[in-house]
Amino acid sequence: MVHTCPRCELRFTNDAELKYHLGVDHHADPTSFERFHYKPASTRPKGRRYLVVANQTLGDEALVTAI
């Protein structure tokens, strides 16, 4: 399993390396990041899904309306 840093996209071979990297390189608490777990396709709700990736535009009213 590959572990990817949520801040810089570096990849690590184990969870301990990722936690060390977050603490040393980003000065961040590793427990403050949520892990994403995807449900099997058979248990997901039907219909369209969207992934919104944003930082400054997230508070934009037009984006909120579109979502």
C-alpha positions in Angstrom: 0.0 0.0 0.0 1.3 3.5 -0.9 0.7 6.4 1.5 0.4 9.8 -0.1 1.0 13.1 1.8 -2.2 15.2 1.8 -0.2 18.4 1.6 2.5 17.8 -1.0 1.6 14.5 -2.7 4.9 12.7 -1.8 4.4 9.0 -1.5 5.7 6.7 1.3 5.9 2.9 1.7 4.4 2.9 5.2 2.2 4.9 7.6 5.1 5.6 10.0 7.1 7.4 7.2 4.1 9.5 6.3 3.5 10.5 9.9 7.2 11.4 10.4 7.1 13.5 7.2 4.0 15.4 8.2 5.5 16.2 11.6 9.0 17.2 10.4 8.4 18.7 7.0 5.0 20.3 7.4 5.0 20.8 11.2 1.5 19.3 11.2 -0.2 16.9 13.6 -0.7 13.6 11.5 -3.9 12.8 13.3 -5.5 16.0 12.1 -5.9 14.6 8.5 -8.9 12.6 7.6 -8.3 9.4 5.6 -10.5 8.8 2.6 -12.0 5.4 2.3 -14.2 4.6 -0.7 -17.2 2.3 -0.4 -17.5 -0.6 -2.8 -19.4 0.3 -5.9 -22.4 -1.9 -4.9 -23.0 0.2 -1.8 -22.5 3.7 -3.2 -25.6 5.8 -3.9 -26.6 5.9 -7.6 -26.3 9.1 -9.6 -23.7 11.6 -10.4 -20.9 12.4 -8.0 -18.6 15.5 -8.2 -15.2 16.1 -6.7 -14.6 19.8 -5.9 -11.0 20.8 -5.2 -10.6 24.4 -4.2 -9.0 26.8 -1.8 -9.7 30.5 -2.4 -12.8 29.9 -4.6 -14.5 27.7 -2.1 -16.3 30.7 -0.5 -17.4 32.1 -3.9 -21.2 32.3 -4.0 -21.3 31.2 -7.6 -19.5 27.9 -6.8 -21.8 27.2 -3.9 -24.8 27.8 -6.1 -23.4 25.5 -8.8 -22.8 22.7 -6.3 
